[in-house]
Every structure is written in structure tokens, then in C-alpha cells.
């Protein structure tokens, strides 16, 4: 069985057009090192797949929770489709083994790798939508992403990460976390912040993002991972 067939088996999708799955698995860094590569990078398919995943999850939640209001459904959906959750899905099907990456990107770990994996999973779902239609793409989402709903509900991941981290630390240690900018880089129009979340003076976790608020949220998400 060829490598790609293992991936198709994990996804439950047999692609008809090889070009679509090859594009979905191509990270832009690979093109920098392989300019003769005949396929485009996966960013357009990622854009499409993001919308397909969100729609499939929205449909499922709408039917699953007929009495929940829009705000609660939005929080649950956000927890199911954030980059960390989609990266976990991608890891489970070993998606990273099939990606076309530059040598430098292959060595990346942590958040950078999670983002690459999450984006690639979105791209693969986008390719599935174009190749086999919405019903096939939705089936893959329902089988791979939706099963994490129990975890989302049990751990209350549908809450804002900062609020949830504060709630858990209050329950366990009677303390409130604090946030501090550790570094910032880039020009004014494209800043990147690294923020630390601290508990009683000790750094619990770090996060990064294009704004202080997003970096704090990212730090809170990583903090939640550590205290769980």
C-alpha cells in the first residue's frame, strides 16, 4: 500500500484527483527549496477547508444542542476547531508524515508545528470538498473532529481560555494568574508578541500572537494544558 493510501484510509476518503491532495500537503516553505515543484502551496485549500470544517461542526452542534443559545454554541464550536484541536486530529492520523516541508520546517516543534498541522488538515478537508463533495468532507469532519466534543464539554474548553485558567487556579490554589509581555518583534504593522502567564511569580506557560490579547489567550491555552 502506498503512503498516500494510508492517509486516505485514515481520512476515510479516496481522492480521485492526485493534484488536489498533493496541493493540500504542500507547505509554502517547500516551494522555496523546490521551485520546480508542479503543485501550488496549500494556503488556498486551507482557506476553503476552514469554512467547510466550521460549517460541518456548526450543523452538528445545531442538531445536537437544540436548546443552546448562539453564544454557547459559538464557544463550543471555537473550542472544537481551534488550531490546537485540529493539530491533535492531524497528529492522530500522522498527517505530518505526508507533508511536503522545507528542511527547516521539518525541525520545528511546539506552536509552529501545531499551526502547520492544523492548516494542513484544513487544506486536506478543502481538497476533499472539491474532489468528492461536501457530504464526504462532512463525514470526515464528523468522524475525526466531532469526537473531541466530549473532551470540550468535560473540560469546559468552550469558555474563554483566560477565564477558564483563572477559574481553575482559583479552585485549586486560590490564586489569580498574571500576564507579562516577554518580547515583541516586527514592524508596527506586523508586530508579534510573546507573553508569559505567571502563577505566584513562577512562569506557567508562554504564548504568542499578533496582539497582546491574542498572545495572552495563547499563553492561557498552553497553561491549561500544563495544569490538566
N, C-alpha and C positions, 0 to 999 in steps of 0.2 A: 504493500500500500504506500503510495507516495505521500510525502509530507503534507501536502495541501489536503489530501483526503482525510488525514487525521483531524485537521482543523474543521473541515466540513462536517465530519462526524460529530465533533464536539458541539458545533453550532446547530446541527440538525438541518443543514442547508447544503444542497448540491448545486453549486454555481454552474450556470450554462456558459457564461462569458468569462473566460480566464482574465481578460484585460481588466474587468471590474474588480476582481478580488486582488489582482496584482497591484492595482492603483490603491486600493484600500489599505494594503500592507506596506506602502512606500512612504516613509518619513522624508520630509524635505531635506534633511541632512544627508540622506543617501545620494540625492541628486547632485549635491556639491562635489562628492567624491567620484560619482559615476555619471558624468554629463551625457554619456551616450545611452543611458537607460531610457527605454522607449515609453515608459509609463509616467504619468503625472504624479505629483505627491498627493497625499490623501486628504488635504485640507478641505476641498470642496465636498467630498463624500462625508467627511466629519460633520460639516455644517448641515448636510441633509439628514444624516443619521441621528444627530442630536434631536431634530424635530420629530423624527419617526419614533424614537425611544420615548420622548416626552408624551406624544400622542397615545402610544400604546399603554404606557403606565397610567395616563390620565383616564383612559377608557376603563381600565381595570379598576382603578380606585373609585371611579364614579359609580360603578356597579357594585363594588364590594362594600362601600360605605354610603348607603342611600340617605343616612341621617346626618352625615358630617357636613359642616359648612365649608365654604370656599377656602377660608383661611387655614383651617386644619388640613384639608386635602392638599393645599399648596405646600404646606410644611412637610407632609408625608412624601409627596412626590419629589420635593427637593432633596430629601434625605436618600431617596431611592436612586436618584440619577446624578448625584454629585460625583466629582471625579474620583474620589476615594472608593466609593462603592463600585463604580464601573471599572476601576483598576483592579479591584478584588475579583470581579467577574472575569476580567481578562486574564488574570493570573490563574484562575481556576481552570481555564481552558488552554493554558500555556500559550496565549496569543503572542507573547514576546518572542517565542521561538521562531515565529514565522515572519517577523517584521524585517524590512529592509532599512537598516540604520547605518549611519556613519560609525566608524570605529570609536570615535569619542562618545557618541550617544550610547553605544553598547555598554560602556563602562559606568554610565550614570546610575545612581541609586537614589532612594528617597523620593522626594516630591517630584523631581524632574521625571523619573521613570514612571511614577504613577500617572502623571499627566499624559505622557506619551502613550501608555497602555490604554487609558480611558479614551483618549482621542481616537486611537486605532480601533477600539471596539465600536465607537460611534460610526467610524468610517465603514467598518465591515457591515454594520446594520444598514447604512446608507446604500452600500453596494447590493445587499440582499434585496432591499426595496426596489432598486432599479432592475435587478436581474430576475427576481422571482415574484415581485409584487408585495403589497402591504400585508396580506394575510400571512405569508411566510415570514416576513420580517417581524410581525407582531408575535407570532408563535415563538420565535427565538427569544424575544424580549420577555415574554411571559414565562418561558422555561428557565432563563438564565438570570434575569434581573428581579422579577417579581418575588421569587422565593426568599429574597432578603427582607421582605416585608415583616416577617415575624421578628427579626432582629431589630428593625427600625422601631417597631411598636414596643418591644420588650425593653429596649434601652432608651426609649423616648428620644430617638435621634431626630424626630420631626421638630423638636424645639430648636431655637436659635442656639448654636454651639456655645456662645459665651454665657448665655443664661443657664444652659444645662450644666456647664462646667461649674459655675458659681453655685448652683443648686446642690450638685453632688459634693463639692468641697465643704459647703455649709453643713450638709448632713453628716459627713464623715469626720471632718476636722474642725468644724465651727470657724472656718477662716474664709476670707474673700480673696480671690486671685487678683493680681495687679499686672498691668501690661507696660512694657517699656520698649521703645524703638532701639534696636541694637545697631542698625545700619540703614543707610539709604543710598541708592546709587542711580545713575542715569540722568539724562537731561530733564528739565522741568516738565516737558510734555510726555515723558515716558519714565516716570520715577518707579523704582522698585524698592519696597520697604521690607526689612526683616525685623520682626517683633518677637520679643520673648514674653512668655507668661510665667509669672513668679508666684510661688506659694511660700509665705513666711520667709521671703528673701532668697529662696532657692529656685533656680530656673527649672520649671517643669517641662517646657517644650518651646519650640520656635515655630514661626510661621512666616510666610512671605506673600506679597501681593502688590498690586499697583497703587494701593492706597493703604493708609494706616489701619483703617477699619477692616479692609479685606485681609490684611496681614494678621490682625488680631483674631479675626474669625478662624483663619487657617491655624493659628497657634492654639486656639481653643480646641479645634478638632483634633489636633495632634495630642494635646493634653488629655482629652477624653480617652484617646486610645491608650495612653500610658496608665491612667488610673483604673481603666477597666481590666 
